[in-house]
């Protein structure tokens, strides 16, 4: 179950609770908010409240979002590219096209299904739908991902990600001649108020997001970059480079005029992950080599005059 905490600001004073929630939680539909109210999953100052309640400045609102209804998750045998494993964690090189955990419409073919077929030692903190999952990569993003094998390791790893103690380095190909050799993108990211399934750089209802980049190679009208992220916002790299006007090549959500011949998917790869071992405390770094489709895209772009 996900929980959202909100504090009513001065501009919300006197608004009906249901209307206020629809205003500030644009990623949730009005019907979904109404369902939360009907199911008694909305609290104001720790008391259950109806939609007609008039909110006041300083009110503390808590929304309880139930897990989506999914059938029983079943193991599915598939080959896993395991970079490292011990009694506390598994580090995998996730293939592009593979979702991390089951979702409605795809409950059988995910990394979680494969992990369940591989081992029965996975942390349970994230519930039966996401055993072992500490962090995620987009479906079409390849690369390094760490999985917790027990609850103690899970808590330690989540704390590192939250406190920005991990090192996350990606490689990407972006469209356009990036005019900078290196730089820092410091722009807050939140739910797109118009297209709710997308994220965007916006000032309201957003969270701080910081991305560092350095050019590795210039390829005509494209740029090959190494990216280091301080924060881990949803779609952060894709949103930030699209915001600059240099979207990730092959990104059909945040880019334009996708070129299938040069990019079968978004050219984004989680190249390196550094973290402190949850058991020993030793610093570890794991790398995943560029996959074949990424290498092919680079070679094709190098041939273009």
DOMI-128150 format. One line per 4 residues: their letters; for each residue x, y, z of C-alpha. Coordinates in steps of 0.2 Angstrom, whole numbers, plus 5000, padded with zeros to 4 digits. Each point is the difference from the previous one (the first is absolute). Layout:
N
a) X,Y,Z; ...
This chain:
305
xxxx) 5000,5000,5000; 5006,5017,4995; 4997,5015,5012; 5000,5018,4995
xxxx) 5002,5014,5013; 4994,5018,4996; 5000,5016,5010; 4986,5013,4995
xxxx) 5008,5017,4995; 4991,5016,5001; 4993,5000,4983; 4990,4984,5004
xxxx) 4991,5008,5015; 4981,4997,4999; 5000,4988,4986; 4991,4984,5000
xxxx) 5011,4985,5004; 4996,4991,4984; 5002,5015,4989; 5017,5005,5009
xxxx) 5007,4982,4997; 4995,5001,4982; 5009,5016,4998; 5016,4995,5009
xxxx) 5001,4982,4995; 4999,5001,4981; 5007,4983,4998; 4984,4993,5008
xxxx) 4984,5000,4990; 4984,5008,5009; 4991,4983,5000; 5015,4992,5008
xxxx) 5001,5013,5014; 4981,4998,5002; 5003,4981,5002; 5013,5003,5013
xxxx) 4988,5011,5010; 4986,4987,4999; 5012,4986,5005; 5005,5011,5015
xxxx) 5018,5002,4995; 5002,5019,5002; 5005,5007,5017; 5001,5018,5006
xxxx) 5010,5003,5016; 4999,4981,5002; 4981,5000,4999; 4990,4992,4986
xxxx) 4991,5014,4991; 4987,5001,4986; 5002,5009,4984; 4989,5015,5006
xxxx) 5012,5005,5013; 5007,5018,4998; 5019,4999,5002; 5009,5012,5010
xxxx) 5018,5007,4999; 5012,4988,5009; 4989,4985,4999; 5009,4984,4998
xxxx) 4993,4988,4987; 5004,4982,4998; 4995,4990,4985; 5001,4981,5000
xxxx) 5002,4993,4982; 4997,4981,5000; 5010,4988,4990; 4992,4997,4982
xxxx) 4991,4984,5000; 5010,4987,4991; 4999,4981,4999; 5012,4989,5010
xxxx) 5018,5003,4994; 5007,4984,4992; 5018,4996,4997; 5006,5001,4982
xxxx) 5017,4992,4995; 5010,5011,4989; 5019,5003,4999; 5006,5013,5012
xxxx) 5017,5009,4997; 5006,5000,5018; 5015,5012,5003; 5002,4996,5019
xxxx) 4991,4990,5013; 5003,4996,5019; 4989,4997,5015; 4993,5018,5000
xxxx) 4998,5005,4982; 4999,4996,4982; 5006,5012,4987; 4993,4998,4982
xxxx) 5003,5007,4983; 4982,5003,4995; 4996,4998,4982; 4990,5013,4990
xxxx) 4982,4996,4998; 4998,4991,5017; 4989,5009,5013; 5007,4999,5018
xxxx) 4984,4994,5009; 4983,4994,4994; 4986,5012,4995; 4982,4998,4994
xxxx) 5001,4993,4983; 5017,4992,5003; 5001,4989,5015; 5011,4986,4993
xxxx) 5015,5007,4991; 5010,5011,5012; 5016,5001,5009; 4991,4995,5016
xxxx) 4992,4985,4992; 5018,4994,4994; 5007,5004,5018; 4987,4989,5008
xxxx) 5004,4986,4988; 5019,5002,5004; 4999,5001,5019; 4988,5000,5015
xxxx) 5011,5012,5010; 4993,5017,4996; 4996,5015,5012; 4981,5002,5004
xxxx) 4999,5018,5005; 4993,5005,4983; 4986,4987,5002; 4996,4985,4990
xxxx) 4999,5010,4983; 5018,5007,5001; 5011,4988,5010; 5018,5005,5001
xxxx) 4997,5016,4990; 5010,5015,5007; 5000,5011,4985; 4994,5000,4982
xxxx) 5005,5003,4982; 4988,5004,4986; 4995,4986,4989; 5010,5005,4985
xxxx) 5015,5005,5011; 5014,4987,5002; 5013,4998,5013; 5005,4997,5018
xxxx) 4987,4997,5013; 5002,4994,5018; 4988,4988,5008; 4999,4997,5019
xxxx) 4999,4982,5006; 4994,5004,5018; 4991,5014,5009; 5015,5006,5009
xxxx) 5010,5003,4984; 4984,5008,4992; 4999,5013,5014; 5018,5004,4999
xxxx) 5000,5002,4981; 4984,5010,5000; 5008,5012,5013; 5015,5002,4989
xxxx) 4990,5004,4984; 4989,5013,5011; 5016,5008,5007; 5008,5001,4983
xxxx) 5015,4989,5006; 5000,4990,4984; 5008,5004,4984; 4990,4998,4984
xxxx) 5008,5002,4983; 4991,4998,4983; 5005,5001,4982; 4988,5008,4988
xxxx) 4999,5006,4982; 4990,5016,4998; 4994,5008,4985; 5008,5016,4994
xxxx) 5017,5008,5002; 5002,5003,5019; 5009,5017,5001; 5008,4996,5016
xxxx) 5014,4989,5004; 4993,4997,5018; 4987,5007,5011; 4987,4999,5014
xxxx) 4982,5000,4998; 4991,5006,5016; 4981,5000,4996; 4986,4993,5011
xxxx) 4990,4986,4993; 4981,4996,5003; 4985,4992,4991; 4996,5009,4984
xxxx) 4983,5009,5004; 4994,4997,4982; 5006,4982,4996; 4999,4991,5017
xxxx) 5010,4985,4994; 5015,5011,4996; 5012,5010,5012; 5006,5018,4996
xxxx) 5011,5014,5007; 4987,5010,5010; 5001,5012,5015; 4984,4994,5009
xxxx) 4998,4983,5008; 5017,4995,4995; 5016,4993,5008; 5018,5006,4998
xxxx) 5009,4991,4986; 5019,5001,4996; 5008,4992,4985; 5019,5002,4995
xxxx) 5006,4996,4983; 5016,4999,4990; 5002,4998,4981; 5009,4984,4995
xxxx) 4999,5002,4981; 4992,5011,4987; 4991,4990,4986; 4994,5013,4987
xxxx) 4983,5005,5005; 5000,4989,5016; 5010,5000,5016; 5006,4986,5011
xxxx) 5001,5004,5018; 5004,4994,5017; 4987,5005,5013; 5001,4999,5019
xxxx) 4984,5003,5010; 4999,5007,5018; 4982,4997,5002; 4989,4986,4993
xxxx) 4984,5008,4994; 4989,4990,4988; 5006,5001,4982; 5013,5013,5006
xxxx) 5013,4999,4986; 4987,4999,4987; 4991,5015,5006; 5015,5011,5004
xxxx) 5008,4998,4982; 4983,5002,4992; 4998,5016,5010; 5017,5006,4993
xxxx) 4994,4996,4983; 5011,4985,4997; 4989,4985,5003; 5007,4982,5002
xxxx) 5001,4992,4983; 4985,4987,4998; 4990,5007,5014; 4982,5000,4994
xxxx) 4993,5008,5016; 5011,5015,5002; 5008,5001,4982; 4994,5005,4983
xxxx) 5001,4991,4983; 5006,4984,5007; 5013,4992,4987; 4997,4981,5001
xxxx) 5014,4996,4989; 5013,5008,5011; 4992,4996,5017; 4989,4985,5003
xxxx) 4997,5007,5018; 5005,5015,5010; 5019,5000,5001; 5002,5001,5018
xxxx) 5011,4987,5010; 5003,4999,5019; 5019,4998,4998; 5006,5000,5018
xxxx) 4993,4999,5017; 5010,5003,5016; 4994,4997,5018; 5005,4994,5017
xxxx) 4998,4982,5003; 4985,4998,5012; 5009,4987,5010; 5018,5005,5001
xxxx) 4999,5018,4996; 5014,4999,4987; 4998,5011,4984; 4996,4990,4985
xxxx) 4998,5005,4981; 4992,4990,4987; 5000,5003,4981; 4990,4993,4986
xxxx) 5008,5001,4982; 4990,5009,4986; 4987,4987,4993; 5001,4996,4981
xxxx) 4986,5011,4995; 5008,5015,5008; 5017,4996,4992; 4991,4998,4983
xxxx) 4992,5017,5002; 5017,5008,5003; 5008,4991,4985; 4986,5006,4989
xxxx) 5001,5018,5006; 5019,5000,4997; 4998,4995,4982; 4988,5015,4997
x) 5010,5015,4992
